[in-house]
Amino acid sequence: MIEKKCKFSKKNILFLTGILCLALTACGDSFSSASSGARSDGELPENFSCSPASSTEESCQPNSTVQSGCASTQSGAADSLPQMPAAPEPEPSPELTLVMVGDILLHTPVAESGLREDGSYDFSAVFAHTEEEIAAADLALVNQEVILGGTELGVSGYPAFNAPYELGDSLVDAGFDVVLHATNHALDKGAKGIRNCIAFWENKYPGTAYLGIHDSAEDQEEIYVYEQDGMKIAILNYTYGTNGIPLPQGMEYAVDQLTDLDRIAEDLRCAEELADFTIVCPHWGTEYRLTPDSRQETLTQFFWENGADLVLGTHPHVIEPVAWVTADGIRICDLTEQETAQGASLTGNEIQNGMLVYYSLGNFVNWTSGVGDGVASRMVGAMAKVTLERGEDGTVFIKEYGIEPLVCHVEEGRDGVTVYPLSEYTEELAGKNAIRLQDDNFFLQYCHDLIEQVF
Protein backbone atom coordinates (compact mmCIF):
# COMPACT_ATOMS: atom_id res chain seq x y z
CA MET A 1 0.00 0.00 0.00
CA ILE A 2 1.28 3.43 -0.90
CA GLU A 3 1.55 5.59 2.16
CA LYS A 4 -0.39 8.78 1.87
CA LYS A 5 1.47 12.02 2.46
CA CYS A 6 0.16 15.15 4.10
CA LYS A 7 0.50 18.49 2.31
CA PHE A 8 -0.04 21.27 4.81
CA SER A 9 -1.35 24.65 3.76
CA LYS A 10 1.22 27.42 3.50
CA LYS A 11 -1.40 29.76 4.90
CA ASN A 12 -1.18 28.38 8.45
CA ILE A 13 -2.20 31.14 10.79
CA LEU A 14 -0.05 31.57 13.88
CA PHE A 15 -1.50 32.99 17.01
CA LEU A 16 0.65 34.62 19.72
CA THR A 17 -0.15 33.68 23.28
CA GLY A 18 -0.05 36.37 25.92
CA ILE A 19 2.35 36.33 28.90
CA LEU A 20 0.51 36.13 32.23
CA CYS A 21 1.87 38.60 34.81
CA LEU A 22 1.17 37.76 38.49
CA ALA A 23 0.43 41.04 40.21
CA LEU A 24 2.13 40.73 43.61
CA THR A 25 1.31 43.91 45.48
CA ALA A 26 2.04 45.72 48.72
CA CYS A 27 5.46 44.17 49.43
CA GLY A 28 6.05 46.60 52.34
CA ASP A 29 4.84 46.80 55.93
CA SER A 30 1.19 46.89 54.93
CA PHE A 31 1.45 43.24 53.93
CA SER A 32 4.46 41.86 55.82
CA SER A 33 8.17 42.52 56.02
CA ALA A 34 9.98 42.05 52.72
CA SER A 35 12.46 39.72 54.31
CA SER A 36 9.78 37.35 55.61
CA GLY A 37 8.36 36.72 52.10
CA ALA A 38 4.97 36.07 53.72
CA ARG A 39 1.79 36.37 51.66
CA SER A 40 -1.88 35.96 52.34
CA ASP A 41 -1.86 32.24 51.45
CA GLY A 42 1.64 31.33 52.66
CA GLU A 43 5.18 31.79 51.41
CA LEU A 44 6.21 33.90 48.42
CA PRO A 45 7.48 31.51 45.72
CA GLU A 46 11.25 31.08 45.91
CA ASN A 47 11.70 32.12 42.28
CA PHE A 48 10.20 35.56 42.91
CA SER A 49 11.61 38.59 44.74
CA CYS A 50 10.35 42.09 45.40
CA SER A 51 12.47 45.22 45.28
CA PRO A 52 11.58 48.91 45.20
CA ALA A 53 11.56 50.49 41.75
CA SER A 54 11.22 54.00 43.17
CA SER A 55 10.14 55.71 46.31
CA THR A 56 6.51 55.13 45.40
CA GLU A 57 6.63 52.06 43.17
CA GLU A 58 7.84 48.48 43.49
CA SER A 59 8.63 45.83 40.91
CA CYS A 60 8.37 42.04 41.16
CA GLN A 61 10.28 39.69 38.90
CA PRO A 62 11.40 36.06 38.80
CA ASN A 63 14.89 35.16 40.00
CA SER A 64 15.86 33.75 36.62
CA THR A 65 17.39 34.80 33.34
CA VAL A 66 13.91 35.19 31.81
CA GLN A 67 12.28 38.20 33.42
CA SER A 68 8.68 39.29 33.42
CA GLY A 69 7.84 42.83 34.46
CA CYS A 70 5.09 43.20 37.05
CA ALA A 71 3.50 46.53 37.91
CA SER A 72 2.57 47.04 41.54
CA THR A 73 0.47 49.51 43.48
CA GLN A 74 1.89 52.49 45.32
CA SER A 75 2.95 51.92 48.92
CA GLY A 76 0.10 52.85 51.20
CA ALA A 77 -0.65 53.10 54.84
CA ALA A 78 0.27 50.23 57.13
CA ASP A 79 -3.38 49.21 57.49
CA SER A 80 -4.07 49.07 53.68
CA LEU A 81 -5.16 45.70 52.31
CA PRO A 82 -3.39 43.97 49.41
CA GLN A 83 -5.13 43.82 46.03
CA MET A 84 -5.29 40.21 44.89
CA PRO A 85 -4.98 39.55 41.15
CA ALA A 86 -8.24 39.08 39.31
CA ALA A 87 -8.98 35.57 38.10
CA PRO A 88 -8.00 35.27 34.44
CA GLU A 89 -10.79 35.11 31.89
CA PRO A 90 -11.18 31.62 30.41
CA GLU A 91 -9.77 31.50 26.89
CA PRO A 92 -12.40 30.92 24.20
CA SER A 93 -12.28 27.65 22.31
CA PRO A 94 -10.43 27.92 18.99
CA GLU A 95 -12.73 28.52 16.02
CA LEU A 96 -12.34 28.51 12.24
CA THR A 97 -14.70 30.21 9.81
CA LEU A 98 -15.15 28.65 6.37
CA VAL A 99 -16.94 29.81 3.25
CA MET A 100 -17.37 28.23 -0.16
CA VAL A 101 -19.01 29.38 -3.39
CA GLY A 102 -20.18 27.39 -6.37
CA ASP A 103 -19.30 27.24 -10.04
CA ILE A 104 -17.14 29.83 -11.79
CA LEU A 105 -18.41 29.40 -15.36
CA LEU A 106 -16.62 31.48 -17.95
CA HIS A 107 -19.26 31.65 -20.64
CA THR A 108 -18.18 33.81 -23.58
CA PRO A 109 -19.97 37.01 -22.46
CA VAL A 110 -18.44 36.62 -18.98
CA ALA A 111 -14.98 36.41 -20.52
CA GLU A 112 -15.71 39.41 -22.74
CA SER A 113 -16.74 41.47 -19.72
CA GLY A 114 -13.19 41.14 -18.40
CA LEU A 115 -11.35 41.82 -21.68
CA ARG A 116 -9.22 44.97 -21.81
CA GLU A 117 -8.05 47.01 -24.82
CA ASP A 118 -4.52 45.61 -24.64
CA GLY A 119 -5.79 42.02 -24.81
CA SER A 120 -5.36 41.30 -21.11
CA TYR A 121 -8.19 40.37 -18.74
CA ASP A 122 -9.40 41.63 -15.38
CA PHE A 123 -12.25 39.89 -13.55
CA SER A 124 -12.12 41.86 -10.31
CA ALA A 125 -15.60 43.27 -11.02
CA VAL A 126 -17.06 39.77 -10.66
CA PHE A 127 -16.04 39.64 -6.98
CA ALA A 128 -16.40 43.32 -6.10
CA HIS A 129 -19.52 42.85 -3.94
CA THR A 130 -18.52 39.59 -2.23
CA GLU A 131 -14.75 39.78 -1.75
CA GLU A 132 -14.97 41.41 1.68
CA GLU A 133 -16.86 38.44 3.10
CA ILE A 134 -14.69 35.94 1.24
CA ALA A 135 -11.46 37.51 2.50
CA ALA A 136 -12.79 37.73 6.07
CA ALA A 137 -13.15 33.94 6.35
CA ASP A 138 -10.27 31.92 7.74
CA LEU A 139 -10.66 29.40 4.91
CA ALA A 140 -12.35 30.22 1.58
CA LEU A 141 -13.02 27.63 -1.15
CA VAL A 142 -14.22 28.05 -4.73
CA ASN A 143 -15.27 25.62 -7.45
CA GLN A 144 -13.25 26.66 -10.52
CA GLU A 145 -15.44 24.98 -13.12
CA VAL A 146 -13.20 25.68 -16.11
CA ILE A 147 -9.51 24.97 -16.55
CA LEU A 148 -7.01 27.84 -16.43
CA GLY A 149 -5.10 26.96 -19.58
CA GLY A 150 -4.08 30.51 -20.47
CA THR A 151 -4.54 32.54 -23.64
CA GLU A 152 -2.05 30.39 -25.55
CA LEU A 153 -4.74 27.70 -25.71
CA GLY A 154 -7.41 30.19 -26.73
CA VAL A 155 -10.01 31.60 -24.34
CA SER A 156 -13.25 29.74 -25.03
CA GLY A 157 -16.74 29.21 -23.63
CA TYR A 158 -19.24 26.38 -23.80
CA PRO A 159 -18.90 23.51 -24.59
CA ALA A 160 -15.07 23.29 -24.31
CA PHE A 161 -14.08 25.97 -21.80
CA ASN A 162 -10.70 27.57 -21.25
CA ALA A 163 -9.93 30.57 -19.05
CA PRO A 164 -7.07 33.08 -19.06
CA TYR A 165 -4.69 33.09 -16.11
CA GLU A 166 -6.07 36.48 -15.03
CA LEU A 167 -9.14 34.67 -13.71
CA GLY A 168 -6.83 32.90 -11.25
CA ASP A 169 -5.36 36.27 -10.29
CA SER A 170 -8.85 37.52 -9.45
CA LEU A 171 -9.61 34.42 -7.36
CA VAL A 172 -6.53 35.07 -5.25
CA ASP A 173 -7.23 38.80 -5.00
CA ALA A 174 -10.77 38.03 -3.82
CA GLY A 175 -9.38 35.99 -0.94
CA PHE A 176 -9.84 32.36 -1.94
CA ASP A 177 -7.42 29.92 -0.30
CA VAL A 178 -8.45 26.62 -1.93
CA VAL A 179 -9.37 26.24 -5.63
CA LEU A 180 -11.26 23.09 -6.66
CA HIS A 181 -10.53 21.82 -10.18
CA ALA A 182 -12.10 18.33 -10.26
CA THR A 183 -14.99 19.15 -12.61
CA ASN A 184 -16.51 17.72 -15.77
CA HIS A 185 -14.67 20.43 -17.73
CA ALA A 186 -11.20 19.67 -16.32
CA LEU A 187 -10.08 17.97 -19.55
CA ASP A 188 -11.62 20.41 -22.02
CA LYS A 189 -8.10 21.35 -23.17
CA GLY A 190 -6.56 17.93 -22.59
CA ALA A 191 -3.24 17.23 -20.93
CA LYS A 192 -1.87 20.65 -21.94
CA GLY A 193 -4.68 22.40 -20.11
CA ILE A 194 -3.98 20.41 -16.95
CA ARG A 195 -0.25 21.10 -17.10
CA ASN A 196 -0.69 24.81 -17.83
CA CYS A 197 -3.14 25.21 -14.97
CA ILE A 198 -0.89 23.43 -12.47
CA ALA A 199 2.15 25.43 -13.61
CA PHE A 200 0.21 28.66 -13.10
CA TRP A 201 -0.63 27.83 -9.50
CA GLU A 202 2.77 26.36 -8.65
CA ASN A 203 4.79 29.21 -10.14
CA LYS A 204 2.68 32.27 -9.39
CA TYR A 205 0.71 31.35 -6.26
CA PRO A 206 2.49 28.53 -4.43
CA GLY A 207 0.62 29.42 -1.24
CA THR A 208 -2.78 28.78 -2.83
CA ALA A 209 -4.01 25.19 -2.72
CA TYR A 210 -5.43 23.68 -5.90
CA LEU A 211 -7.17 20.32 -5.64
CA GLY A 212 -8.58 17.62 -7.91
CA ILE A 213 -5.97 17.71 -10.71
CA HIS A 214 -2.41 16.34 -10.74
CA ASP A 215 0.74 16.21 -12.83
CA SER A 216 2.11 13.03 -11.25
CA ALA A 217 0.97 9.86 -9.52
CA GLU A 218 2.93 10.93 -6.46
CA ASP A 219 1.00 14.17 -6.23
CA GLN A 220 -2.29 12.29 -6.40
CA GLU A 221 -1.26 10.30 -3.33
CA GLU A 222 -1.06 13.44 -1.20
CA ILE A 223 -3.84 14.52 1.13
CA TYR A 224 -4.27 18.27 1.49
CA VAL A 225 -4.52 19.39 5.12
CA TYR A 226 -5.12 22.98 6.21
CA GLU A 227 -3.93 23.76 9.74
CA GLN A 228 -4.92 26.66 11.96
CA ASP A 229 -4.66 27.10 15.70
CA GLY A 230 -4.06 23.41 16.21
CA MET A 231 -7.03 22.37 14.05
CA LYS A 232 -6.24 20.19 11.04
CA ILE A 233 -8.79 20.17 8.21
CA ALA A 234 -8.45 17.67 5.33
CA ILE A 235 -10.10 18.61 2.01
CA LEU A 236 -10.81 16.17 -0.85
CA ASN A 237 -12.19 16.97 -4.33
CA TYR A 238 -13.67 14.60 -6.98
CA THR A 239 -15.80 14.80 -10.14
CA TYR A 240 -18.40 12.40 -11.51
CA GLY A 241 -16.66 12.46 -14.92
CA THR A 242 -15.07 14.58 -17.63
CA ASN A 243 -17.80 14.83 -20.30
CA GLY A 244 -16.68 11.60 -21.94
CA ILE A 245 -13.12 12.83 -22.51
CA PRO A 246 -10.76 10.02 -21.44
CA LEU A 247 -7.85 10.62 -19.13
CA PRO A 248 -4.71 11.37 -21.17
CA GLN A 249 -2.57 8.32 -21.89
CA GLY A 250 0.02 7.97 -19.19
CA MET A 251 -1.83 10.53 -17.03
CA GLU A 252 -4.43 8.32 -15.36
CA TYR A 253 -3.80 10.42 -12.25
CA ALA A 254 -4.75 13.71 -13.93
CA VAL A 255 -8.25 14.17 -12.43
CA ASP A 256 -9.73 12.76 -9.22
CA GLN A 257 -12.99 10.96 -9.99
CA LEU A 258 -15.98 9.81 -7.99
CA THR A 259 -16.07 6.50 -9.87
CA ASP A 260 -13.00 5.20 -8.01
CA LEU A 261 -14.67 4.35 -4.70
CA ASP A 262 -11.73 2.28 -3.45
CA ARG A 263 -9.40 5.27 -3.79
CA ILE A 264 -11.92 7.59 -2.13
CA ALA A 265 -12.35 5.20 0.79
CA GLU A 266 -8.58 5.05 1.21
CA ASP A 267 -8.31 8.84 0.96
CA LEU A 268 -10.95 9.21 3.66
CA ARG A 269 -9.22 6.67 5.89
CA CYS A 270 -5.95 8.54 5.53
CA ALA A 271 -7.63 11.89 6.10
CA GLU A 272 -9.06 10.58 9.35
CA GLU A 273 -5.54 9.73 10.49
CA LEU A 274 -3.98 13.02 9.44
CA ALA A 275 -6.68 15.52 10.34
CA ASP A 276 -9.31 16.38 12.95
CA PHE A 277 -12.06 17.14 10.41
CA THR A 278 -12.61 15.98 6.82
CA ILE A 279 -14.36 17.88 4.02
CA VAL A 280 -15.35 16.25 0.72
CA CYS A 281 -16.12 18.49 -2.30
CA PRO A 282 -17.88 16.35 -4.92
CA HIS A 283 -18.79 17.56 -8.41
CA TRP A 284 -22.00 15.56 -8.82
CA GLY A 285 -25.75 15.57 -9.37
CA THR A 286 -28.15 16.33 -12.21
CA GLU A 287 -27.93 19.66 -13.98
CA TYR A 288 -30.75 22.14 -13.26
CA ARG A 289 -32.41 19.84 -10.71
CA LEU A 290 -33.30 21.58 -7.43
CA THR A 291 -33.21 18.38 -5.36
CA PRO A 292 -30.51 15.69 -4.98
CA ASP A 293 -30.72 12.65 -7.23
CA SER A 294 -30.32 9.02 -6.19
CA ARG A 295 -26.60 8.95 -7.01
CA GLN A 296 -25.97 11.93 -4.73
CA GLU A 297 -27.85 10.18 -1.93
CA THR A 298 -25.86 6.97 -2.43
CA LEU A 299 -22.54 8.81 -2.38
CA THR A 300 -23.66 10.84 0.63
CA GLN A 301 -24.17 7.61 2.57
CA PHE A 302 -20.79 6.36 1.35
CA PHE A 303 -19.01 9.52 2.54
CA TRP A 304 -20.73 9.27 5.91
CA GLU A 305 -19.83 5.61 6.39
CA ASN A 306 -16.19 6.35 5.58
CA GLY A 307 -15.70 9.19 8.03
CA ALA A 308 -16.41 12.48 6.23
CA ASP A 309 -17.67 15.36 8.39
CA LEU A 310 -18.79 17.94 5.81
CA VAL A 311 -19.77 17.70 2.13
CA LEU A 312 -19.81 20.79 -0.12
CA GLY A 313 -21.32 19.90 -3.50
CA THR A 314 -21.30 21.54 -6.92
CA HIS A 315 -22.25 20.93 -10.59
CA PRO A 316 -26.08 21.07 -10.94
CA HIS A 317 -25.80 24.84 -11.74
CA VAL A 318 -28.74 25.48 -9.42
CA ILE A 319 -29.01 25.42 -5.64
CA GLU A 320 -30.03 22.28 -3.74
CA PRO A 321 -30.87 21.74 -0.04
CA VAL A 322 -28.66 21.36 3.02
CA ALA A 323 -29.04 18.17 5.08
CA TRP A 324 -27.71 16.30 8.10
CA VAL A 325 -26.71 12.66 7.77
CA THR A 326 -26.83 10.58 10.95
CA ALA A 327 -27.28 6.96 11.93
CA ASP A 328 -31.01 7.57 11.50
CA GLY A 329 -30.65 8.61 7.85
CA ILE A 330 -30.71 11.89 5.88
CA ARG A 331 -32.67 14.85 7.18
CA ILE A 332 -33.15 18.07 5.19
CA CYS A 333 -32.33 21.21 7.19
CA ASP A 334 -34.66 24.13 7.71
CA LEU A 335 -32.70 27.38 7.49
CA THR A 336 -33.94 30.58 9.10
CA GLU A 337 -33.20 34.16 8.02
CA GLN A 338 -30.94 35.99 10.43
CA GLU A 339 -29.37 39.43 10.26
CA THR A 340 -25.57 39.46 10.42
CA ALA A 341 -22.88 42.11 10.03
CA GLN A 342 -22.72 41.13 6.34
CA GLY A 343 -26.49 41.28 5.80
CA ALA A 344 -29.26 38.70 5.86
CA SER A 345 -28.09 35.09 5.95
CA LEU A 346 -29.93 31.80 6.39
CA THR A 347 -28.78 29.91 9.46
CA GLY A 348 -29.23 26.29 10.50
CA ASN A 349 -31.51 25.77 13.49
CA GLU A 350 -29.99 22.58 14.85
CA ILE A 351 -26.69 20.77 15.16
CA GLN A 352 -26.69 17.00 14.70
CA ASN A 353 -24.10 14.40 15.65
CA GLY A 354 -23.39 13.53 12.05
CA MET A 355 -22.23 14.81 8.65
CA LEU A 356 -23.48 18.07 7.14
CA VAL A 357 -24.19 18.11 3.38
CA TYR A 358 -24.61 21.05 1.02
CA TYR A 359 -25.92 19.20 -2.04
CA SER A 360 -25.30 22.08 -4.46
CA LEU A 361 -24.21 25.70 -4.09
CA GLY A 362 -25.33 26.50 -7.64
CA ASN A 363 -23.47 28.88 -9.92
CA PHE A 364 -21.41 31.72 -8.55
CA VAL A 365 -21.02 33.39 -11.95
CA ASN A 366 -22.38 32.41 -15.37
CA TRP A 367 -24.11 33.81 -18.42
CA THR A 368 -25.67 30.84 -20.11
CA SER A 369 -26.88 31.04 -23.70
CA GLY A 370 -29.97 29.02 -22.76
CA VAL A 371 -33.45 30.49 -23.05
CA GLY A 372 -36.82 29.72 -21.52
CA ASP A 373 -38.18 28.65 -18.17
CA GLY A 374 -35.54 27.58 -15.66
CA VAL A 375 -32.73 29.76 -16.96
CA ALA A 376 -33.44 32.33 -14.24
CA SER A 377 -32.73 29.73 -11.54
CA ARG A 378 -29.12 29.47 -12.76
CA MET A 379 -28.53 33.06 -11.63
CA VAL A 380 -29.26 32.30 -7.95
CA GLY A 381 -26.43 30.77 -5.94
CA ALA A 382 -25.39 30.28 -2.33
CA MET A 383 -22.26 30.85 -0.28
CA ALA A 384 -21.84 28.10 2.31
CA LYS A 385 -20.87 29.49 5.73
CA VAL A 386 -19.62 27.11 8.42
CA THR A 387 -17.94 27.76 11.76
CA LEU A 388 -15.82 24.97 13.24
CA GLU A 389 -14.81 24.78 16.88
CA ARG A 390 -12.28 22.67 18.74
CA GLY A 391 -13.52 21.18 21.97
CA GLU A 392 -11.55 20.68 25.17
CA ASP A 393 -10.98 17.05 24.20
CA GLY A 394 -9.38 18.15 20.90
CA THR A 395 -12.26 17.15 18.63
CA VAL A 396 -13.31 19.57 15.91
CA PHE A 397 -17.03 19.97 15.26
CA ILE A 398 -19.52 22.21 13.48
CA LYS A 399 -20.63 25.05 15.74
CA GLU A 400 -22.73 27.07 13.25
CA TYR A 401 -23.73 26.75 9.60
CA GLY A 402 -25.86 28.42 6.98
CA ILE A 403 -25.79 30.14 3.61
CA GLU A 404 -25.54 33.61 2.11
CA PRO A 405 -27.93 33.80 -0.89
CA LEU A 406 -26.28 35.26 -4.01
CA VAL A 407 -27.43 36.66 -7.35
CA CYS A 408 -25.36 36.80 -10.54
CA HIS A 409 -25.96 40.11 -12.29
CA VAL A 410 -25.17 40.43 -16.00
CA GLU A 411 -25.16 43.45 -18.27
CA GLU A 412 -23.51 44.05 -21.63
CA GLY A 413 -20.17 45.84 -21.67
CA ARG A 414 -16.90 45.86 -19.79
CA ASP A 415 -17.22 44.86 -16.12
CA GLY A 416 -20.92 44.22 -16.65
CA VAL A 417 -20.85 40.86 -14.83
CA THR A 418 -20.79 40.76 -11.04
CA VAL A 419 -22.28 38.88 -8.08
CA TYR A 420 -24.34 40.44 -5.29
CA PRO A 421 -25.52 39.13 -1.94
CA LEU A 422 -29.29 38.80 -2.36
CA SER A 423 -29.71 41.11 0.63
CA GLU A 424 -28.09 43.92 -1.43
CA TYR A 425 -29.88 43.18 -4.70
CA THR A 426 -32.62 45.64 -5.64
CA GLU A 427 -35.63 45.86 -7.92
CA GLU A 428 -33.72 48.37 -10.03
CA LEU A 429 -30.79 45.99 -10.50
CA ALA A 430 -33.11 43.08 -11.25
CA GLY A 431 -34.77 45.16 -13.94
CA LYS A 432 -31.39 45.72 -15.62
CA ASN A 433 -30.27 42.08 -15.50
CA ALA A 434 -29.88 40.98 -19.13
CA ILE A 435 -30.92 37.43 -18.26
CA ARG A 436 -34.52 38.68 -18.40
CA LEU A 437 -34.20 38.66 -22.18
CA GLN A 438 -33.61 34.90 -21.95
CA ASP A 439 -36.12 34.09 -19.20
CA ASP A 440 -38.75 36.70 -18.39
CA ASN A 441 -39.46 34.97 -15.06
CA PHE A 442 -36.41 36.66 -13.56
CA PHE A 443 -37.43 39.26 -10.98
CA LEU A 444 -36.19 40.09 -7.51
CA GLN A 445 -39.12 38.24 -5.96
CA TYR A 446 -38.30 35.20 -8.09
CA CYS A 447 -34.86 35.05 -6.46
CA HIS A 448 -36.33 35.25 -2.96
CA ASP A 449 -38.97 32.64 -3.77
CA LEU A 450 -36.37 30.20 -5.09
CA ILE A 451 -34.25 30.54 -1.96
CA GLU A 452 -37.30 29.93 0.22
CA GLN A 453 -38.32 26.94 -1.88
CA VAL A 454 -34.95 25.19 -1.65
CA PHE A 455 -33.78 26.15 1.84
N, C-alpha and C positions, 0 to 999 in steps of 0.2 A: 504494500500500500504506500502510495506517495504521501509523505507527510505534508500537511498543509502549512503554509507560512502566513504570518500575520503582518500586514502592511499597515502601519499606524499612520494616521493623518498627520501632516506637517503643520496643521493648524491647531495643535494641542494648545489649550488655553491654560496658562499657569496662574495660579492664585497665590498671593503673598499672605502669609499668616501673620497676625499681629503679635507683638511681644507683650506679655502680661507683666505689668509692674505692680508689685505688692507695696501698697502705701503704708509704710510703718511710720506712725506719727508720734509726736510728743515724746521724744527720747530723753527729755530732761526730768526735773524733779516732779513735774505734774504727773508723770507716769511711774517712774522709779529711777534710781540712780543709773547713769549710763554704764557704770562698771558692773552692776548686778546683772544686766541683760534680761531683767524680768519683763514679762508681758502679761496681758490679761489672761492668757490661757497657758502660761508656763514660761519656758525658757525661750529666748531669742535664738533662732537657728544659728549654729556655729559658723555657717558660711556667710552670715551677714554681720555688718558692723554699722554703727551710726557715728557720724562726726559732724560738727557744725560746719555749715557752708558759709555762714556769715553771722553777724550778731543777732539776726532775726530769723535765720533760715537754716535748716539742717538738711543733710543729704544722707541717703541710705544706699548702700551698694554691696554686692557680694564680694567676699574675700577670694576673688579668683581673677584670672586673666581676662575673662569675659565680663564686662561690667554693664550694668543696667541702671540708668539714672532713675531716681525715685524722688519726686517732689514731696515735701512735707509741709505741715502747717507751721505758722509762726509760733514761737514759744509763748505760752500764755501764763496765766496765774497758776499757782501751785495746786489750786483746787479744780482746774479745768479738766474735763474728761477727754480721753483719747477718741479720735474719730476712726472707727473701724472701716476697713475697705468694703465697698458695696459688693454684693455677690455678683459675679460676672453673668451677663446675659447669655442664655444658652444659644449656641451657634445654630443657625437654620440648617436644615438638611440640604445637601447639594442638589441643585436642580439643573436641568438642561432643557432649553426651549428649541423645538424643531418645527420647521415649516417645509411643505413641499407643494409645488404646483405641477399641473399636468402638461399636456403636449405643446411643444414649441414646433408649430407647423409652418414651414416657410413656403407657403403658396406664392405664386409669382407676384401678385400685387403686394404681398407683405415684403418680399425682397425688394421690389421697386420702391417701396416707401422709404427704404434705407439707403438707396443709391444716391451717391453724390456726383457732382459735375466732373470730378477728376477720376471717376471710375471706382472709387473706394466705397465702403459701406459704413453706416453708423445706425445701430438699432437701439440706441439709448432711449428714444421716444417710447418704444414698446414698454419699457419698465419704469417710466418716469413717475407713475402714480402708485407703484407697488414696491419700489426698491427700498424705501425707508423701512417697511415692515420686514422685507426679506433680509436686509442687512442687520436688523436688530436681533434676529434669531441667532442662537448659538450655532445651529446647524441647519443649513438651507439646501434642499434638494430640488432638482428640476429634471423633467423628462425631456431630453433633447431628441425629439422624434427623428430629425433628419441628420445625416452624417455631415461633419464639417470637413469636406474634402478640399476646400479652397477654390479660388477662381480658376486655377489651372485646369480643373476638371469641368469647368462650366457651371455657373449657378443655374439651378433648374428647379422647377416646381413639380407638381403631380404629373405623372405617377412615379417618376424616378427622381427623387429629390437630391439636391446637393446645396450646401450652404457655404458662404464665404467665411473665412476665419474671423471676420469682424463680429459675427454673431457670438462666437465664443468670448471675444473681448467684452461684449455687452453683458453676457451672463456673469462674468467675473466682476465687472463694475457694479452690477446690480446686487452682488453679495452672495451669490450661490457658492456653496462649498463642495457639493457633490453633483456631478453631471451623469445622468443615466443614459447609456447609449444602446442598451439591448432592446431594439425595436424592430418591427417588421420592415423598416426602411434602412436598416444598418448596412445592407449589402447593395444598396441602389447603385453605388459606384464601384462595386467589387472590392478586390483586395487592395487596390490603390487608394480607394476611399478610406478604408480602415487604417491603412498605414499613415496616410496624410493626417487623419484626425488624431491618431495617437501621437504622432510627431509634434503636432501643434500643442497638445496639452503638455507633453513631456518637456518640450523646449521652451515654451513661453510661460506656462503656468504650472510648474512642477509641484506647487503647493495645493493645487486643485485636484480633487479625486475624480477620475472618470471610471465608470464601471460598465460591465457588460460586453466589452470588446477587448481583444487581446492580440498582441503581435508575437506571442510565443506560448508554448504549452506550459512553460514554467510560470509565466505570468497568470495563466488561467488557474493555477493551483493556489494562488494567493487569496487570502480572505481579507477584505478591507475592514479595518477596525478604527473607528474614531474614538479618541480618548479625551476626556475633559473632567477635571476635578475628581479623578479617581474612577470615573464611570467609563466603561468600555462598551461601545456600541458597534456591533457588526452590521454591515449593510450588503445585501445580495441583490442582483439584478438579472432578470431573465426575460426572454420573449417567446411567444408561442410559435414564431416562425419568421421567415424572411421573404414573404411574398413569393414563395416557390423558387427563389434564387438559391442554388446550392452553395454550401460553404466552399470557398476556394480550395483547389487541390493543394494538399500539404498544409492547409490552414484550418483544420477541423476544429481548432481552438478559437477561431476568430470571434464568434458570437455565442454568448451563453443562452441556452435554450431550455424552455420549460418541458420539452419532450424527454430530456435526459433525467428521469426521476432518481435514478441511482446516484448520479452526481449531485443533484440537489440535496438528497438525503445526507450524503457525506459532507457537503458544504455546511448544512445546518448542524450536523453533529460537531464539526470542527468549530463552527461559530459559537456553539454552546460552551466549548472548552476555552476559547480565547476571550470571550466577551461576557458582559453581564446582561446584555439585552440584544436581541436579534431582529433586524428589520428586513423583510423581503419586499422587493419592488418588482412585481410581475407586469409584463406587457401582455394583456390577455383580454378575453371577453368578446362580445359581438358589437360591431360598430353600430352606433346610433340607438342602441337599446338602453333604456333607462333603468333596467333591473339586471342583476347578475344572471348569467346563463348557467346551465348545469355543469359545464367544464370549470367555470370559476368556483362553483360550490364544491366540486370534487377536489380541486387544488387547494382551496381554503382548508378543507379538512386535513389534507396531506400536510400542509404547512404547520397546522396546529399540532398534529400528531408527532411531528419531527422537531418541535421545540421553538418555532417562531413566536415572537411576541407582538409584532406589529406588521401589517401588510398595507402597502400603499400602491394601489393599482392604477394603471393607465391603459389607453388604447381605444376604448369605445368612442371617443371624441364627444361624448356627452357625460354628464354627471350620473353617478349611481350611488346607492345608499351606503351608510356606515353601519357596521354590525359588530357585535361581540360574539366570539366563538368560545364556548365552554364545554365541559363534559356533558352538558344537557343539550348541546346543539348550537345552531346559529340563531341569533336574535338581533333583528334590525333595531338600530338606535333611534330614539326620538330626540332631536336636537332643538334647543330652545334659544330664541334670540336674546342676546345679552349685549349691553353697551360696554365697549372697552375703550381704551385710550386711542385705538386705531379705528374706532367706528363700531358699527353693529356686526357682531359675529354670532354664529350659531354654536352653542356649547352643549356637550353631552351631559345628560342628567344623572348618569350612574356609572360607577366603575365596577367592572366585573373581574373576577379572578380567571382571566383567560386571555385570548388574543384579540386585538382590535383590528378590524379590516375596513379600509376605505376601498370599495370596489372599483370606483373610477373617479378621478378628479376632473375629467373632461379636458377640453382644450384650454390652454392658457392663451395662445394666440393662433389665429388662423384666418384665412379669407377664402373659404371654399368656393368653387365655381358652381356648386350645386344650386338648384332652384326648387321651390315648392315647399310644402309643409314639412316641418322637421329641421329645416336648415337653421332656423332661428335658435334652436336648442343647442347648436354647436358653438354659439357665441357666449354661452353661460358656463363658467367653470367654477372651481373651488380650490382654495388654498387650505390644505390640511394644516392644523395647528395642534401640536401635542407637547405637553410638558412632562418630562420624566423626572423622577425623584429617586434618590438613593436612601434606603432605609438604614436604620442603625445596624442591622445585620448584614449590610453590604449589598442587599438585593436592589435592583433597579426596576421601578414599576411606573405605570402611567398614572400621573396625578390628575391631569386635566386633558381634555381633548375637544376638538370642534372643527369648524371650518370658517373661512372668510369667503363669502360669495363674491365672484368676479364676473365682469362683463368685458368682452373684447369689442372695442370700438374701432370701426374702420371707415375711413374717408379717403377719397382720391387725393393724390399729391404727396409730396415729401413729408415724412413724419406723420402721415395721416393714420397710422395704425398704432394703437396703444391699448392698455388694459387698465380698467378702473375697478376698485372695490365697488360692489353694488350699492353700498351705503353712500357713495359719492356720485353715483350715476343719476342723471336728471332726465326729466321729460324732454328738455331741449336737446340734450346729447342724443337721446334715443331717436329723436326725430331726424337727426343728421346722420345716423348710422346707415351706411350704404347697403348693409345687408337687407334692409327693407325692400330694396328693389328685387331681391331674390326670394324673399319670404315676407309677405306683408303682414304676417302674424307678429313680427317683432315690434314690441312696445316695451316700455319700462315695466308695466304691470305683468306682461308676459314673463319677464325675467324673474320677478318676485314669485309669481305663481309656480314657475318651474322649480325653484328652490324649495318652496313649501311642499310641492308634490313629492319630491325625491327625498328630502331630509325631514 
